[in-house]
């Protein structure tokens, strides 16, 4: 299926459905925060060397058609990787806070057949600037706002809002596919190599507790995101029971040359969300929710979820059980959502969320998860998803998926994460779904290796 864009450009179904799609980073950096190697420290002056590398090997027994026209029935095997490298540091200003910043390059590529949905072809290679930002933190200048209660930054950087339900970097990484214009960001689609917004101005007010707020201007240079420009404002209260937050996102501009019909509706679109997360003071309990209302010229859309989890701390391996229900209305625009708390957020199902769909629009999802820690450096888990398309006239992407995974911290700077997934669509591509050649169960496997310093 092909949609016409303004300017006689053409964009595939994938651009319309997966406008905010990512690639996840696998278990990777969500479970293991990046570190830096200290090159120099003298007083309040710190200079670090940054290094982050991710490599993945993937195989899918089935392939998917999202409008690119470059996949055929059968299996796909491919590899993805990137390395990010550069410098970061900070400089104290006596009693006037501190400056901080970073400059990083990123080299990425995809090898082999390209991914199972054809976002990449296996020929992608690119090196470019990823991070280039400068900021100032207030230190103890404003005691009423807490330590570093004023934080101002600008430049090219990744920005996350709340739980990443709506904004978690600019992580949609197309490859060298023919969609009527050059959308190639260097491949590495699944692991989402490039995540930084091209231009940002961010003001953060407030500390780690009590009331806090963010004001942001974000500009994407990602053609698969129609180079969308956003204004964002948040207001949060952070306390012992948890965090309650309000977000307003105003879409300021899109580049019509690269926009899908769905993305053209972003112009002057308002998205308002209410969210919360925390244990309400109950040990081993975690609750979370978010409700987003989206005002478009054509209609009003919404998306929401409710989630609860409990850790059985007294049992061997301290297992955690999770249930979540989420619903995304028929034409909801998921914007820049991304991988946040681990597998399943906010890419629900490794096959469904990456290749087959749905992509956080026109669906309701029941999710059950179980994870445990048999050793201090090893987590194992199982994730089940049941997808039910709301309006099947737009295509039927209903199905079920079971993912089994492990996250093994081999050492301080190395993580290995194997995963196997079983995805069962209700419809093949010939019947209104996306899986080519039939509706058999797809067996998907991957191995992620992440290193960081």
C-alpha positions as semicolon CSV with decimal commas, in nm:
position;residue;x (nm);y (nm);z (nm)
1;X;0,000;0,000;0,000
2;X;0,137;0,340;-0,100
3;X;0,022;0,680;0,018
4;X;0,085;0,998;-0,183
5;X;0,247;1,293;-0,012
6;X;0,253;1,658;-0,101
7;X;0,526;1,763;-0,341
8;X;0,466;1,447;-0,549
9;X;0,668;1,243;-0,299
10;X;0,557;0,893;-0,205
11;X;0,576;0,726;0,136
12;X;0,495;0,366;0,234
13;X;0,240;0,235;0,480
14;X;0,527;0,199;0,726
15;X;0,580;0,574;0,740
16;X;0,214;0,632;0,815
17;X;0,178;0,356;1,070
18;X;0,524;0,372;1,222
19;X;0,580;0,745;1,213
20;X;0,727;0,733;1,560
21;X;0,879;0,392;1,528
22;X;1,216;0,313;1,670
23;X;1,411;0,013;1,672
24;X;1,470;-0,075;2,031
25;X;1,808;-0,104;2,184
26;X;1,730;-0,454;2,307
27;X;1,811;-0,501;2,673
28;X;2,114;-0,287;2,622
29;X;2,153;0,051;2,774
30;X;1,822;0,068;2,956
31;X;1,939;-0,192;3,205
32;X;2,299;-0,074;3,204
33;X;2,354;0,303;3,203
34;X;2,645;0,432;3,001
35;X;2,964;0,525;3,180
36;X;3,256;0,744;3,087
37;X;3,629;0,698;3,131
38;X;3,779;0,986;3,326
39;X;4,068;1,136;3,132
40;X;4,132;1,438;3,352
41;X;4,008;1,571;3,685
42;X;4,150;1,875;3,859
43;X;3,935;2,056;4,111
44;X;3,599;2,129;3,946
45;X;3,727;2,044;3,598
46;X;3,638;1,700;3,457
47;X;3,704;1,561;3,108
48;X;3,573;1,215;3,010
49;X;3,614;0,982;2,714
50;X;3,278;0,836;2,610
51;X;3,241;0,498;2,443
52;X;2,923;0,303;2,374
53;X;2,901;0,012;2,133
54;X;2,608;-0,215;2,048
55;X;2,606;-0,511;1,810
56;X;2,313;-0,740;1,731
57;X;2,262;-1,058;1,529
58;X;1,900;-1,118;1,422
59;X;1,707;-1,390;1,237
60;X;1,338;-1,396;1,150
61;X;1,170;-1,701;0,995
62;X;0,908;-1,474;0,837
63;X;0,913;-1,138;0,659
64;X;0,667;-0,846;0,657
65;X;0,527;-0,607;0,398
66;X;0,476;-0,248;0,511
67;X;0,477;-0,084;0,169
68;X;0,847;-0,082;0,082
69;X;0,811;-0,367;-0,166
70;X;1,158;-0,506;-0,091
71;X;1,065;-0,817;0,111
72;X;0,949;-1,157;-0,014
73;X;0,809;-1,458;0,174
74;X;1,066;-1,645;0,381
75;X;1,337;-1,573;0,634
76;X;1,568;-1,277;0,686
77;X;1,905;-1,277;0,863
78;X;2,095;-0,960;0,937
79;X;2,332;-0,783;1,172
80;X;2,325;-0,432;1,314
81;X;2,576;-0,230;1,507
82;X;2,698;0,110;1,610
83;X;2,975;0,269;1,809
84;X;2,943;0,611;1,972
85;X;3,263;0,782;2,078
86;X;3,374;1,125;2,189
87;X;3,424;1,354;2,486
88;X;3,210;1,489;2,768
89;X;3,292;1,701;3,068
90;X;3,200;1,966;3,318
91;X;3,353;2,283;3,458
92;X;3,267;2,428;3,798
93;X;3,212;2,804;3,816
94;X;3,285;2,857;4,182
95;X;2,957;2,953;4,345
96;X;2,787;3,011;4,011
97;X;2,697;2,654;3,920
98;X;2,870;2,452;3,650
99;X;2,894;2,412;3,275
100;X;2,862;2,070;3,112
101;X;2,857;1,934;2,760
102;X;2,949;1,660;2,517
103;X;3,059;1,602;2,157
104;X;3,020;1,249;2,021
105;X;3,044;1,088;1,680
106;X;2,846;0,779;1,588
107;X;2,925;0,514;1,325
108;X;2,649;0,268;1,235
109;X;2,560;-0,001;0,985
110;X;2,340;-0,293;0,885
111;X;2,473;-0,607;0,719
112;X;2,312;-0,913;0,558
113;X;1,955;-0,927;0,426
114;X;1,830;-0,619;0,608
115;X;1,556;-0,635;0,870
116;X;1,243;-0,847;0,841
117;X;1,018;-0,555;0,741
118;X;1,253;-0,393;0,491
119;X;1,333;-0,072;0,677
120;X;1,697;-0,155;0,595
121;X;1,861;-0,345;0,307
122;X;2,193;-0,447;0,465
123;X;2,403;-0,193;0,273
124;X;2,381;0,099;0,520
125;X;2,695;0,263;0,660
126;X;2,724;0,612;0,809
127;X;2,941;0,821;1,044
128;X;2,809;1,154;1,170
129;X;2,782;1,376;1,477
130;X;2,537;1,234;1,733
131;X;2,575;1,457;2,042
132;X;2,685;1,820;2,047
133;X;2,536;2,011;2,338
134;X;2,627;2,258;2,612
135;X;2,446;2,325;2,937
136;X;2,456;2,508;3,269
137;X;2,338;2,383;3,610
138;X;2,275;2,619;3,897
139;X;2,429;2,417;4,181
140;X;2,319;2,574;4,511
141;X;2,239;2,918;4,367
142;X;1,864;2,875;4,418
143;X;1,805;2,676;4,741
144;X;1,426;2,693;4,706
145;X;1,451;2,496;4,382
146;X;1,691;2,234;4,520
147;X;2,039;2,138;4,405
148;X;2,079;2,216;4,034
149;X;1,722;2,348;4,042
150;X;1,786;2,537;3,719
151;X;1,928;2,341;3,426
152;X;1,957;2,505;3,083
153;X;2,092;2,318;2,782
154;X;2,094;2,342;2,406
155;X;2,228;2,170;2,099
156;X;2,204;1,821;1,957
157;X;2,097;1,580;2,233
158;X;1,853;1,305;2,327
159;X;1,550;1,425;2,524
160;X;1,304;1,205;2,715
161;X;0,965;1,312;2,852
162;X;0,818;1,110;3,136
163;X;0,817;0,737;3,065
164;X;0,892;0,771;2,694
165;X;0,526;0,701;2,609
166;X;0,524;1,001;2,373
167;X;0,883;1,130;2,351
168;X;1,200;0,927;2,399
169;X;1,460;1,071;2,165
170;X;1,448;1,084;1,786
171;X;1,501;0,711;1,738
172;X;1,343;0,611;1,405
173;X;1,633;0,485;1,191
174;X;1,541;0,408;0,830
175;X;1,797;0,263;0,592
176;X;1,862;0,292;0,221
177;X;1,510;0,207;0,105
178;X;1,327;0,359;-0,190
179;X;1,048;0,580;-0,052
180;X;1,076;0,864;-0,302
181;X;1,346;1,055;-0,114
182;X;1,660;0,986;0,089
183;X;1,546;0,876;0,437
184;X;1,868;0,686;0,521
185;X;2,009;0,752;0,871
186;X;2,275;0,482;0,848
187;X;2,071;0,173;0,927
188;X;2,086;-0,004;1,265
189;X;1,706;0,015;1,266
190;X;1,630;-0,224;1,554
191;X;1,896;-0,095;1,793
192;X;1,806;0,266;1,708
193;X;2,160;0,390;1,666
194;X;2,075;0,759;1,638
195;X;1,855;0,904;1,912
196;X;1,944;1,275;1,938
197;X;1,717;1,558;1,826
198;X;1,907;1,782;1,585
199;X;1,827;2,108;1,764
200;X;1,706;2,154;2,122
201;X;1,660;2,423;2,384
202;X;1,570;2,283;2,726
203;X;1,495;2,457;3,056
204;X;1,447;2,234;3,361
205;X;1,325;2,385;3,687
206;X;1,319;2,207;4,022
207;X;1,515;1,934;4,193
208;X;1,453;1,566;4,262
209;X;1,159;1,622;4,498
210;X;0,845;1,834;4,503
211;X;0,725;2,043;4,211
212;X;0,937;2,057;3,896
213;X;0,884;2,166;3,537
214;X;1,040;2,147;3,191
215;X;1,013;2,380;2,893
216;X;1,153;2,248;2,565
217;X;1,188;2,327;2,198
218;X;1,280;2,023;1,988
219;X;1,360;2,008;1,616
220;X;1,408;1,680;1,432
221;X;1,623;1,645;1,121
222;X;1,484;1,294;1,067
223;X;1,302;1,276;0,733
224;X;1,114;0,964;0,845
225;X;0,970;1,192;1,116
226;X;0,898;1,465;0,856
227;X;1,155;1,685;1,036
228;X;0,891;1,762;1,298
229;X;0,934;2,061;1,531
230;X;0,783;2,048;1,881
231;X;0,719;2,272;2,180
232;X;0,690;2,082;2,510
233;X;0,592;2,186;2,863
234;X;0,570;1,959;3,167
235;X;0,466;2,002;3,528
236;X;0,539;1,725;3,779
237;X;0,519;1,653;4,148
238;X;0,774;1,403;4,276
239;X;0,713;1,257;4,621
240;X;0,744;0,940;4,825
241;X;0,419;0,785;4,690
242;X;0,535;0,845;4,332
243;X;0,536;1,096;4,047
244;X;0,233;1,270;3,899
245;X;0,293;1,465;3,581
246;X;0,118;1,675;3,318
247;X;0,261;1,716;2,966
248;X;0,160;1,947;2,682
249;X;0,312;1,894;2,336
250;X;0,246;2,142;2,056
251;X;0,355;2,037;1,706
252;X;0,492;2,354;1,553
253;X;0,595;2,245;1,204
254;X;0,647;1,950;0,968
255;X;0,828;1,933;0,636
256;X;0,554;1,854;0,384
257;X;0,807;1,720;0,134
258;X;0,878;1,416;0,354
259;X;0,550;1,382;0,548
260;X;0,308;1,094;0,515
261;X;-0,063;1,183;0,516
262;X;-0,075;1,098;0,887
263;X;0,225;1,320;0,958
264;X;0,070;1,612;0,771
265;X;-0,196;1,617;1,043
266;X;0,074;1,701;1,298
267;X;0,080;2,066;1,195
268;X;-0,059;2,266;1,492
269;X;-0,156;1,942;1,668
270;X;-0,186;1,951;2,048
271;X;-0,122;1,646;2,267
272;X;-0,193;1,667;2,641
273;X;-0,122;1,382;2,881
274;X;-0,161;1,304;3,249
275;X;0,073;1,039;3,389
276;X;0,173;0,884;3,715
277;X;0,410;0,618;3,848
278;X;0,505;0,488;4,191
279;X;0,430;0,243;4,467
280;X;0,203;0,464;4,683
281;X;0,437;0,391;4,971
282;X;0,387;0,014;4,945
283;X;0,710;-0,183;4,923
284;X;0,740;-0,415;4,620
285;X;0,444;-0,249;4,442
286;X;0,469;-0,036;4,132
287;X;0,176;0,126;3,953
288;X;0,183;0,339;3,639
289;X;-0,061;0,506;3,403
290;X;-0,078;0,767;3,130
291;X;-0,369;0,916;2,939
292;X;-0,296;1,124;2,627
293;X;-0,553;1,330;2,438
294;X;-0,462;1,447;2,088
295;X;-0,640;1,735;1,914
296;X;-0,608;1,717;1,534
297;X;-0,785;1,916;1,265
298;X;-0,971;1,605;1,151
299;X;-1,062;1,454;1,486
300;X;-0,965;1,396;1,849
301;X;-0,759;1,086;1,929
302;X;-0,639;0,931;2,252
303;X;-0,410;0,667;2,399
304;X;-0,378;0,535;2,753
305;X;-0,245;0,255;2,966
306;X;-0,277;0,112;3,316
307;X;0,002;-0,104;3,460
308;X;0,067;-0,281;3,787
309;X;0,358;-0,493;3,901
310;X;0,451;-0,676;4,218
311;X;0,789;-0,811;4,328
312;X;0,776;-1,129;4,537
313;X;1,083;-1,034;4,739
314;X;1,052;-1,330;4,976
315;X;1,071;-1,592;4,700
316;X;1,388;-1,729;4,539
317;X;1,510;-1,510;4,252
318;X;1,273;-1,227;4,364
319;X;1,035;-1,261;4,068
320;X;0,833;-0,961;3,946
321;X;0,495;-1,007;3,779
322;X;0,342;-0,733;3,560
323;X;0,009;-0,676;3,391
324;X;-0,063;-0,384;3,158
325;X;-0,355;-0,284;2,941
326;X;-0,298;-0,021;2,673
327;X;-0,524;0,126;2,408
328;X;-0,441;0,352;2,112
329;X;-0,726;0,499;1,909
330;X;-0,763;0,445;1,535
331;X;-0,559;0,747;1,415
332;X;-0,351;0,820;1,724
333;X;-0,008;0,962;1,637
334;X;0,249;0,802;1,874
335;X;0,501;1,080;1,797
336;X;0,853;0,998;1,922
337;X;0,793;0,712;2,166
338;X;1,088;0,489;2,253
339;X;1,252;0,216;2,457
340;X;1,251;0,313;2,825
341;X;1,214;0,064;3,113
342;X;1,321;-0,249;2,928
343;X;1,173;-0,494;2,680
344;X;0,807;-0,410;2,618
345;X;0,824;-0,033;2,682
346;X;0,725;0,121;2,463
347;X;0,783;-0,128;2,186
348;X;0,535;-0,398;2,273
349;X;0,655;-0,729;2,130
350;X;0,992;-0,761;1,958
351;X;0,834;-0,884;1,632
352;X;0,508;-0,689;1,647
353;X;0,655;-0,355;1,750
354;X;0,952;-0,369;1,515
355;X;0,837;-0,546;1,200
356;X;0,477;-0,672;1,187
357;X;0,283;-0,398;1,367
358;X;0,081;-0,258;1,530
359;X;0,290;0,049;1,607
360;X;0,103;0,207;1,900
361;X;-0,198;0,308;1,691
362;X;-0,538;0,149;1,617
363;X;-0,495;-0,129;1,872
364;X;-0,554;-0,249;2,224
365;X;-0,293;-0,464;2,395
366;X;-0,303;-0,698;2,693
367;X;0,046;-0,760;2,832
368;X;0,165;-1,002;3,099
369;X;0,529;-1,012;3,205
370;X;0,740;-1,213;3,446
371;X;1,107;-1,160;3,527
372;X;1,343;-1,297;3,790
373;X;1,704;-1,261;3,903
374;X;1,868;-1,602;3,958
375;X;2,206;-1,429;4,005
376;X;2,303;-1,073;4,087
377;X;2,428;-1,018;3,732
378;X;2,160;-1,218;3,548
379;X;1,795;-1,139;3,477
380;X;1,562;-1,374;3,288
381;X;1,213;-1,292;3,172
382;X;0,905;-1,380;2,968
383;X;0,669;-1,132;2,799
384;X;0,328;-1,210;2,650
385;X;0,126;-0,971;2,432
386;X;-0,223;-0,999;2,286
387;X;-0,294;-0,742;2,010
388;X;-0,646;-0,661;1,896
389;X;-0,696;-0,418;1,606
390;X;-0,975;-0,164;1,667
391;X;-1,072;-0,078;1,308
392;X;-0,997;-0,372;1,079
393;X;-1,093;-0,167;0,771
394;X;-0,750;-0,004;0,811
395;X;-0,582;-0,347;0,811
396;X;-0,593;-0,623;1,069
397;X;-0,272;-0,645;1,273
398;X;-0,420;-0,857;1,551
399;X;-0,201;-1,133;1,689
400;X;-0,016;-1,274;1,985
401;X;0,349;-1,283;2,084
402;X;0,564;-1,452;2,348
403;X;0,922;-1,333;2,406
404;X;1,179;-1,509;2,627
405;X;1,496;-1,320;2,714
406;X;1,798;-1,292;2,941
407;X;2,017;-0,995;3,042
408;X;2,363;-1,101;3,154
409;X;2,608;-0,845;3,288
410;X;2,930;-1,030;3,209
411;X;3,137;-0,756;3,367
412;X;3,123;-0,391;3,456
413;X;3,139;-0,286;3,092
414;X;2,976;-0,572;2,901
415;X;2,618;-0,696;2,869
416;X;2,493;-0,989;2,660
417;X;2,121;-1,038;2,595
418;X;1,976;-1,332;2,396
419;X;1,607;-1,332;2,302
420;X;1,371;-1,567;2,121
421;X;1,022;-1,463;2,017
422;X;0,715;-1,648;1,889
423;X;0,473;-1,429;1,694
424;X;0,136;-1,555;1,569
425;X;-0,060;-1,315;1,344
426;X;-0,432;-1,360;1,287
427;X;-0,404;-1,248;0,925
428;X;-0,143;-1,285;0,655
429;X;-0,054;-1,000;0,419
430;X;-0,296;-1,144;0,163
431;X;-0,574;-1,127;0,422
432;X;-0,512;-0,770;0,541
433;X;-0,218;-0,829;0,776
434;X;0,154;-0,781;0,708
435;X;0,317;-1,127;0,726
436;X;0,416;-1,254;0,383
437;X;0,343;-1,608;0,269
438;X;0,090;-1,705;0,534
439;X;-0,008;-1,675;0,898
440;X;0,228;-1,937;1,044
441;X;0,398;-1,872;1,376
442;X;0,719;-1,677;1,326
443;X;1,019;-1,785;1,533
444;X;1,243;-1,482;1,584
445;X;1,585;-1,483;1,752
446;X;1,848;-1,225;1,833
447;X;2,164;-1,181;2,034
448;X;2,262;-0,835;2,160
449;X;2,611;-0,742;2,283
450;X;2,650;-0,405;2,454
451;X;2,969;-0,249;2,584
452;X;3,011;0,091;2,747
453;X;3,271;0,287;2,942
